[in-house]
Amino acid sequence: MTYTFTCCDDGSGKTVGTVVRFDNVTILIDPGWFSSKISYEDSVKYWSNLIPEVNIILLSQSSVDCLGAYAMLYHNFLPHFISRIQVYATLPVTNLGRVSSFDLYASRGLVGPYDTNQIDVDDVEKAFEHIESLKYSQLVDLRSKFDGLTIVAYNSGVSPGGSIWCISTYLEKLVYARHWNHTRDTILNGASLLDGSGKPISTLLRPSAVITTFEKFGSPRPHAKRMKCFKDSMKQALSSNGSILIPVEMGRNFLDLLVSVHDFLYESSKNKLYSQVPVILVSYSKGRTITYARSMLEWLSSSAIKTWELRDNRTPFDLGRRFHVATPEELPSYSGSKICFVSQVDPLVDEVIKQLCQLERATVLLPGLNPGYPSSLSTLYKKWEQTSKQQNLEEGRPVSYSGHITLKNIKLDPLLNKDLEHYQEQIKERRHKRQELTNTLIHEARKTNSIETFAGGAANGQPGALSLGGIGEGDFDEEEEEDNLMGMLRDGTTTSTGKQHFEIPMDIYIQEGAPAKHRMFPFQPPRVKRDDYGSVIDFSMLVPDDEDGNKMKRPSSEEVEEEKDPYDLMDPRRVSIKRARKDDTKNNPPKNDENWDSIEYLDAMKDPVRRIESYSKVNVKCMVTFINLESLVDQRSATVIWPALKPKKILLCGPVETQTESSMLTLRKRDIELAAIPFNKDVQFDTTIKSLDISVDPELDQLLKWQSISDGYTVAHVIGKLVKEKPQTGKSQQQAEEQKQQLHRTRLVLKPLKTTSRHPHASGSLSIGDVRLAELKRVLTAQRHRAEFKGEGTLVVDGQVAVRKISDGETVVDGTPSELFYLVKKSITDMLAKI
């Protein structure tokens, strides 16, 4: 089978996406946008040539290098998404991807109340609502639509919900793992490439190709040693009454570093240290990442969750009253030492550097080297790298920096009078056109769906078809009861639809000659928004009206729990609780709990301003340290694990000059075919399947012991010598010509060995066949035993022996050793062939 591979580059010189084309489907993986050199218009222009042919989009990580362009594509190419393109990702990637997109777009003036606004907040929200959320190992079966295509996501170990994609067709199996980490870090388990014994999992073995990159690797040092170095660096900075600035990617390493800081503060509180040090987050998306993380604990390492449960904390992300969300201008109000996380985007990083690295002693702690680093952080890293080489310093050693750095300034001037009116009219007109376009596209999609439903049903006798949301009409019956409940909660009615009675006119096409049952208007129940946890509802609907007025008078349970400081380990007889609260309020202004994760301020119509960018040189004095804390596989492990999967070839995203040459040489020495794909060039690959016709010699056939298995198949173990078939002499001329025509096909004969007849092969311990519990029940019932199925597909025999099928290759017989136990066991083994 032939497939085509393309490595996308929008002009930044980096990989911003991968396109895989099969005969009847085109898949786009990880459409990114992170380079400040590429403008919004240039990025849209680049993708406009690719999106019209895309059928499926896969998102593997929640960082901007993997989905930075997704919301932009949905906004600019809406007709393709509503009518055709399906998008798949895990739930954490969907949620944290929103946060990354908001930070990226707001930093460039594309989202927010700016005169440069291009995208509304609702447009970004709808883009991620379009994604179909998956769980790990969940099979996406598209075989009927795209000729054998299936998609499965596996844990990549890089960020919450990060995925390794296995894309399979009838003849191909591709494994996409651009970013992955095989070791466990603070809150995540390692990638699902190896099982508990260190062997590759069977579902990923022998792929046609592995799609990855050798551009960047993680640190070879163990994670525990890097974490110790990280905590020692924080302790050294706070001991000198300084502040710590940590730039983070909100969708990638922020949660991991936050939990590490949380753990450091908890351990330090046992020695009564740093009890008043606040943890501050500076981000355009505010505290939305924390809100999402608290609802996705099942995606994290169970051991990490259990550790924090034993510490009497609800989640690893609850830091109590010491956690604050602030803007760069509010940082001076937090006096003394502080730990400041800042979203890794140009305006915020530069503003925080101005606030912290001029008037007070601060340490900039760089947790990794990212190609999308703001220029100011790149300058600081180059200084640390140069000094560390000169003085032979290890990671974690601070270096003093003093000099001028060019920083970006964002000036916001309120829009007034005619400018304000013009801006408001422009936004209203854009929203109106957007709404009209959406309604038209949905109407056309429903019309097309109705045609496909009736035309396809008349032809195939199956009226069920995929609806606009990708759910079969047959699913409506299962969801009707829940839909009615949602309708009653919404408006108090008990109608079958659960909504107010209104109808949208819609044309229905009835194919000529269709059966009578299809000559009717289709019934379309209302759709209810769902995620992996069920129906999404507004809990305010469950509160009676008479209690609304008293709701604010009673403190919520969450607020009561927040009053307890998880770090207060001192003797309550010696320390006054009121005094501690007074000190805490004095040094750390309380945050507005109601708006700490709200992004309503980014609404385009809320206090519009004119956004003006400028640059200025600022004198910076600070300490700089670097510790590679990125959750990525190290170079040596990558060259060991990939050969273990036994791939036919490894495809590298990006040209040879962007890859690590030593890793490529190591794999080539192990006879692994490598191909570095150049940017924006279609490279075609063929999977050659050679068919051999092997005939069994009649003499050998008489020596075989055939055994019957299910479905009428027979199997035998054979040992012989494979030889080419010799042409027979004395053939007619016609037979000779037929033989010449078949010379291109290799014909082989399996002949017996000289020792085969004297030493026949003995049966081994390998069993072949399929254990069917229904067939086992029939056999035991015929022998006058009571066999019945009970919960979870368990076959119980005479109430004494239970038979469970764990998987296709594992069947468990559970019971006390007895005559019945061995009878059931023998009945199962009789269904299999021993070779």
N, C-alpha and C positions, 0 to 999 in steps of 0.2 A: 504494500500500500504506500501511497505517496502522501507526504505532508510537507508544508512549507513553513519555515520559521523566519520571523522578522524581528530584529532588535530596534526599537524605536528611539530616536534622538530628535528632540525638538530644537536643536541648535545649541544646547548647553554643553554638549560633549559628554553627557552622562546618559545612562539608560533610563528612559522614562516610561517604558512599557514593553510588553512582549506580545506579538501576534502569532498565533498558531492557526494555520489553515488546513483543514481536511477537505475532502471532496465536496461536502455539502454543508459545512459549518465553519465559521470563523470565530475564534475566541481571542479576546483581548484581556491580558492579565496585567494588573497593577498599573493603570494609567496615572503616572505621577507628574507633579509640577512643583519644583522647589527652588529652581535657580532664579536669582534676582536679575540675571541678565536677560531673561526671556519675559517679555511683557504679556499681559493678558490677551491682547489682540493677536500677537504672534503665535501664542499657544493654541488659540481657537483656530487660527488659519491652518496650523499644522495638522490638528486632529480632524479638520473638516474633510481631509482626503481619505481618512481611514474609517471613520464612524459609519458611513453609509453601507459598508460591507460587513459590519460586526453583528453577530447574532447573540453572543454571550460575553459578559464581563465578569471576571473573577478578581476579587480583592483579597490579598493574602495578609497584609499588615495594615495597621491603623495609622502609620506615619505618612507624612506628605509625599515621600518619595515613592509610595505605593498607591496612594489615592488622592493626591493633591489636585489632580485634574478632573476627578470624577464628578463633583457637583457642578463644575464649570461645563462639562460635557452634557450633563443632564439639562442644564439651563439652556444651552445653545442648540441642542439637537433633540428637543423634546419629542417631535414626531417619531423619531426612530425608537425612542425608549418606550413610548406608550404602545406603539404598534408591533414592535418586534424584539427589542433587546431585553434579555433577561440578565439580571445581576445577582450574584451569589456571594455571600460572605458569612462569617460567624457573627453571632450577636455582639460580642465585645468589639470586633472590628467595626461593626456598624455604628455602635454608640460612641466609641472613642474616635472614630473617623469624623464624626460630626464636630467634635471638639478641635481636632487638628485642622479641619477645613475652616472653622470659624476664626481660629487664630491666624491662619495663613491669609485668608481673604481680608480680614479686618486690618491686618498689618499693611496690606497693599491698597487699602482704601476701596476695595471692591464691595465690601459689606459694611454697613453702618450708616449713620446720618451724615454722610460726606457728599460733597458735590461731585466726587468721582465715583459714586456708587454705581455698580453694574448689576448686582444680584441682591435680591431681598433675602431676609432671614428665612422666610417661609419657603423660598425656592431651595435653599440648602436642606431644610428639614424634609421637604417632599422628595428630594433626591435620595436621601438615605431611607425614607419610608418605602421607596421603590425596591429596595434590596430585599431579597428573600433570605432570611436568616437560617443558617444551618448549624447542626451540632457536629462534633467530631465523629468521624466514621459513618456519618449519615450518607446514604447513597442517593444521589440525584439521578434518577432514571430518565434519560432522554433518548432511549434506544428507538422508540417508535417514531420520534420526530426527526432525529439526526442520524439514523442508520447506525445504531449500536453504541451511541455515545453515553457514557456514564461519568460522573464527577464525584469525587470523595475528598473531604478535607481531613487532614491529620494535624496534630499539634506540632508546631514548629519550635516552641520553647523560647521565642524571642520576646513576645509581648502577649498580653491577655488576648486570647482568641486568634493569635497568629497561626497561619495555616501553611501546610505543605499540601499542594494539590496533586491528586492522582487523576489524570485524564485518560480514559480508556475508550477504545472502540473495539470492533470485532477483531481487528488485526494489530492494533497498536496500543501501547501503554506508556504514557509520558508522565514523569514525576517532576513537578515544578517546585523547586526549593531555592528561591533566591536568597532569603535570609533564614537561618536556622541555627539552633544551638542544642547540642546533644547533652549538656550537663544541666543540672538543676541549679536555679539561682534563688534569690530571696523568696519570691512568691510563686514561681512557675516550675513545673516539671520539665524535664528534657524533651527533646523532639521525639516523636513517635516513629523513629526509624528502626530502633532496636527494641527487642523485648527484654524481659527481666534477666535473661541469661546472657545478654549481650549479642544475640543473633538477630539478623534482620528479620522484620516481620514479613510473613509470607505474601501479604497482599501487595507489597512493593518490590518483591524480588523479580529480577530479570526484566526490567523495563526496556522498551525500545530506545529510550533516551532519558537522561536526567538533565533538566534545565536548571542551571545554577550560575554562580559567578565566583571568580577568584579575585575580585577587586579588593576586598577588605576582609580581614579575619579578626577574631577576638584575641584576647590575651592568653598565652599559654599558661599563665599562673593560675593556680586553683582559685575558685571563687571565694573561699573562706579567707585566703590571704589577701585578696584584693579588698574585701570588705573590712578586714582589720586595718589595712592601710588607709582606707577611706575614713574610718572612725578615728584613727589616730590623727589624721589631718584636721578633722573637725575639732577634736579636743585641743590640739595645738593652737588653732585659730581662736577658739572661744576662751582659752586660758589667758590670752593676752587682751581680753576685753574687746575683741574685734568681731566683725560680722562676716558671714559667709554668703557668697553669691554662687548659686548653682544653676547654670542654664540647662534646661531640660526640653525634650520633645514631649508634648502633652499626650500624644497617642502612642508613645513607645516606652521610654525609660522613666517617666515621671513617677508612676506608681511604685516601681521597684525601689527607686531612690527615696521616696517618701517613707516607705516602710522601713528602709535601712536607717533613716534619720530617726524615725519613731523608736526603733529598737535601741539606738544609741542613747536617746534621751531617757528611755525607760531604765536602761542599765545604769546610767549616770545618776538618776534620781535615787537609786539605792544608797549612793554615797553622798546624797544631798547636794548634788552639783547641777548647775544649769537649770534649776527649777523655774526660773523666770524668763528663760530665753524663748521668745515667740518664733513660730514657724509661719512664714508669710509666703503667699502665692500671688504672683503677678502674672495675669493672663487675661486675654480678651474674653475668653469663655468663662472666666471666674472659677467657681468651684464645681462646675458641671462634671468634671472628671471624677471627683470624689463621690458625687451623687451616683454616677453610673457604677463606679467600682463597688460601692456598698451593696449593690443589687446583683453582682456577678461573682460572688464568692465561689460558686461551684466550678468556675473556670480556673481557679487558682489551685495551688498545691494544698492538698488536704493537711499535710504536716504543718505548713505555715499557719493555716487557719486554726488548727488545734492548739498550736503554741500560744496564740493570742487569746484564745478562749480560756486557757489556763491562767492567763494574766488578768482575768476579769475585765477584758475589753471586748466590746461587741464585735468589732472588726479591726484589722490592722490599720485601717484608715481613720480611726477616731482618735484624734489627738487632744480632745477636750477643748478647753477654753484658750489654749495657747495657739491654736491654728487660726489664721486670719487670711482673708482675701483682700488685697489692696491694689491701688494704682501706684505707679511710680511717684506721683506727687505726694502721696500719703505716707511714704516710707519715713521721712524725717520725724513724723509724729511718734514713731516707735523708737524710744530712746534705748541706749545700751546695745548689748550684743543681740544679734538676730540671725536667723537662718532664712535666707530668701531664695525661693525657687522662682525662676523667671522663664516664661515661655520663650523658646529659642527662635524669635523673630526679630528682625532688625530694630524697629522702633522701641520695643519694650526693653530689649537688652541694652541699647544705647542710653535710654533714659535712666535705667537702674544704675548703670555704670556712673552716670553723672551724679546721681544722688548718693551713692555709697563709696565711690572710689576717689573722692576729692576731699571731703571734710573729715572723714574718719578712717580708721585703719580697717581695711577689708581684705579678704582673701577670695579670689576667684578660683573656684574648684571646677575644673573641666572634666566631666565624666566620660568623655569620648571625643573622637575626631570625626565630624560629620561633614560631607562635601557641601551641605547647605548652611554651614556656619555663617553667621553674620561676620562682616569684615572686621569688626572690633575684636571678636573672640579669636578670629584667625590670627590677628596681630599678636594677641597675648600668647597664643599657643606657639607661634614661631619663636617668640622670645624665650619661652620655657624650653623648647626643643633645642635651640641654639646653646643656651646656658648648660643644659643637662649634658650635651655632647662635650662641651668644653671642660666641665667639671666632673663628668662621669657620674651624674646623679641618677638615682633610681626613681621610679614612679612614686608620687606622693611627697617628694621633696619640694618645698616651696621655693620660689625664685622671686626676688624683688623686681618690680617693674616701676619705672618712672620715666615718663615721656609724654609726648602729645599723640593723641589718637583722633582720627577723623570720625566723628559720630554724626548720625542722622538726626535732624531736628524736625519735628512735626508741629506746625503751628495751626491751630484751629481758631478761625474767626467766625462768629455767628453770622448767618445769612439774614439780611434785613430787606425790608421793603420789596422792591421789584425782583431782586435776586431770589428772595424767599418765595415769592408767589410763583415765579418761573420754575423754581426747583420743585415745589409742591405739585404744580400742574404736570410737570414732566413725570414725576413718580406716579401720580394717579393715572395718567394716560398709559404708562407702561404696565401698571398692574391690571388695568382694564383690558388691554390688548392680550396680556398674558392669560387672564381668566377666560376670555373669549376663545383663544387658541386652545386652551386646555379642554374646554367644554366641547369644541368642535372635534378635537382628536378623540375624546372619549366616546362621543356619539358615533363617529366613524368606526371606532374599534368595536363598539357594541354591535353596530350594523354588520360589520364583517364577521363578527363572531356568530351572529344569528344566521347568516348565510351559511357559514361553515357547519353550524350545528344541524340545520335542517337538510342541507345538501349532503353532508357527510352521513347523517343518520338515514336518509332515504336510500343512499347507495349501499351502506354497510349494515343497516338494520340496528345501528347503535346511535341514538340521538345524543348521548353524552359527549360533550366536547369541552375543551379548555375555555374558561371564561377569561375576562379581562384581568382578573387577579391571578390567573394561573391555576385555578381550582376547578376540578370537574363538577359539572352540574349535579352529579350524583351525590356529591358531598353535602349539598344543601340539606338533604333529609336528616343527616346526622347532626347538623348544626342548628336545625330549626328551633329546637327547644331552648338552646342558649341564646339564639337571636331574639326569641320572644321575651326572654327574661331581660335582656339588655334593653329591649324596646319599652318594657313596662317601667324599668328604672329611669329611662330617659324622659318619658312624657306621661307615664301613668296610664296609658291605654293598654288594652288587652287584644289588640288586633293581631292578625297572623304575621304581619310584617314588623310590628313593634314600632312603627313610625306614623306620623300623620299621613292622612290619605292625600297623596298627590301623585300625578302621573306625568311622565315625560314622553311627549309624542315620539314615536320611533317607527320607522319603516321596517316591515318584515317581508322577507323574500321567501316565497313558498315555491319550491321546485315542482314543475309539472310532473304529475304521476306519483307524487309523494303519498305515502300511506295516510289514512284518515287521522291517525293519532298525531301526525305532524302538521296537520292543517289547522293550526291554532296559534294564538299569540303566546310567546314563551313567558313563563312565570319566572321573574327574576327577583328573588328575595334580597333584602338590603344586606350589604356587606358590613361586617364588623371587623374592626382592626384587631389583629392578633400578633402575638410574638411567641417566643418559645415557652412562655410561662402562662399562656392562655389569652383570654380577651382583655384588651386594654380598656379600662373603665375610668371614669372620673369619680373618685370616692366621695366627693361632695354630694353626689346624687343619693347617697345612702344616709345622709344626715337630715333628720326632720327639720321642717321650717321653724318650729317653735324653739329649737335649740341653737339656731344660728346666732341669735343675739347674745347668748350666754357662752358662746364658744371661746371668745377672747378672754373671758373672766377666769376660766379654768386653765391652769398651765398644763401643757401637754406632757406626756411621759418622757418624751425625748428631751424637753427642756429641763425636767427634773433630773434626769440622768446626766445632763451636761454640767449640772452644778457640781458634781463630784469630779475632782481632778484626778485622773488616773495616775499621776506622778506623785501625789501627796502620800508619801510613805512614812512621814514623821509621826511621832507620838502626839495624838490629839490633845493630851493633857498639857503639853509644852507649847504647842503652837495654836494660836487663835485662828479659827477658820475665818472669822470676819476680817481679821487683819490681813490674812493672805488675799482675800478678795479685794480689799481696799488697795493693797499694793499692786495686785494684778491689774486693776482698773486704772491705776495711776500711770503705770509704765506701758500698758497695752490697751489702747482704746478699743472698746467692744465693737464687734462687727455687727452689721445689720443682718440678723439671721434670716429675715424673710427674703432678702435679695442676694444672698451670698453666692447663689448659683444661677441667678436670673440673668438673661442676656437681652432683656427688653430694651436696654439702652442702645442696642445695635439696630433697632428699628429705623428704617430710612426716614420716617416722618417725625422722629422724636428729636427735637432741638437740632435742626440741620445746621451744619457748619461748613465753611470752606477749608479744605485741607491743603496745606502748602508744605512741601518738602524742601529742606535745605540741609547743608552740611557745614560743620564747623569743627575746628581743632580744639580739643580739650586736653588740659594737662591732667594725666591720670597717675595716681600713686597707689599701688596695691601690691599684694602678694599673689603670685600665680602658681598653681600646682595642677598637675595632670595625672589622672588615674584612669586607666582603660577599664571601665565598668560595663562596656557594651556586652549584651547577651548574644554573642556570636561564636560560632565554632572556631577553634584555633586551627592553624594551618596543618599541623601534623594529623589531627583527628580527622580532618576532611579527607586527606589522602589515604586514610585507613578505612573509613566508613563507606565511602562511595564504591570502592572495588568490592566490598562485601555484598553489595546489592546486585553485583554482576550485570551491570547495564551494557547494552550493545554499544552505546556511545554516550559521551557527555557533551552537551552543548553549553557554551559559555556566553553569557549576555555581554556583548561588547567585543571590540577588536583585541588582537593579541597584546598590543602595547598597554592596554588597561588592566591586564590580568597579571597575576603573580607567576613569574616564569618558573620558579623552583617547584611550585605545586604541579604545573603542567608537565615538567620533566619527570617528576616522581610517578605520575600516573601513566605516562607513556612507557616508562620502564616496566610497568605491570601490564603492558599490552592492552591498554584501554584507549579506544579511539576518542580523540578530542577534536572539537571544532569550535573555534572562536568566531562568533558571528559578527561581521562588520555592521555598522549602523545603517539603518534605512535601506538595506538590501535584502531581497527575498532569496533565501537559500532553501533549496528543495532537497529532501531526503527520501530515499526509497528503502523500504524494508523488504529484503529478498527472502522469500520462503521457497525453498527447494523441495520439490515433491519427488519421492523415490518410490518406485514400484518394486517391492520385494516379494518374491515367491518362495514358499516353503517347499523344500525338496520332499517328494513322496516318502523316501526312506526315513527322513527326520519326522515327518508327520505321524508315522506309525509309532514313534517313541514318545510322543507327547501325551500327557495326561490332562485331558480337558475337564474343567470344573465349571458348573453352571452357577451364575449369579442372577441378580434381578433383571427383569425386562428381557429375558430370553438370551442374554449374552453369555458367552463362554470364554474362559481365560485359561492359559497354560503358561508355565515357565519354560523358556526355550534357551538352549545354549548351542550355538553353531558357528559356522564359518561363512562369512559373506563373500561371495565370488561373483564375478561378472558372468552373465549368461553367454555361452558360446554358441555361435550359429550352427545349426544342424546342416549336415551335408546331404546332398541329393534332393534339395528343395526344388520345386518348380520355379519357373521364371516369374510367375505372378507373386509367389510367396517371397522371392528374393527382392522384388520391387517394393513390396509392403514393408519388408524389413529395413530397407534403405530409408523409407519415409519416416520410420520410427527411431532412427539412429540418435536423434536429438534427445530422446528420453532414455535415461539410464535404467536398465533392467538388471536387477540383481537377484541372485538365488541364495537362500540360506541352506547350507548343506550341513550334515552332522559331522561332528568331530570324531576322530578315530576312537576316542575314549568314551564317547557319549553312550554307546550301546552297552559297554561293560559297566559303567558307573552312572546309572541314571541319576538325575538331579533329585535330591530329597526335598520335601516340602519345608519351607522356612517359616518364619514368624510373621511375614507380611500378609495382611488380610486385605482382600480387594472386594469391593461391593458396597452396597448401601443397606443399612439397617432401617427398615420401615416398620414403625410401631404398629401401623394398621395391619400389615401382613403378619407380624408377630402375634397380634391379638387374634387373628383368624386361626392361626396354627394352634395356639393354646386353647381357644374355645373348642376347636375340633377334638382336643384331648380332654374335654369335659372339665376345664378349669374356668373360673370366673375372672375374666380380664376386662377391665374398664378404665377409661381415661378419666383422670381427675385434673386438678388445677395445674396450669402451666405445662400442659402436654405430657404429663406423667402417666405411664401405664402401670396400673396396680393389679397384681395377680393374686387372687384369693386373699387379699388384704394383708399379705405377708412380704411380697417382693415388689419393689418399685423399679421401673425401668425409665430412665431419663436420657434424652438425646441432647447432649451439651452442644455439639456442633456436628458438622457433616462427617468428621473423622473421629468423634469421641462419643461413646455411649456408656452410661453408668448403670450397673445393676446393683441395687441397694437392698440388703436384707440379711437375715440371719442364715448362716450356712445350714442348709437342709436339703432334702431330696428335691423339693420344689425349686430351691435356689439354683441347683446344678442343672435341673431340667430347663429352666428359663435360659440359663447361660448357654446350654448346648443348642437350644433352639436358635439363639442369636448367631452362634458360630456356624451353624449349618447354613445360614443365609449368606455366608461369606466364603470366598475362595482363598485357600492357603497356598502361597508360593514361596 
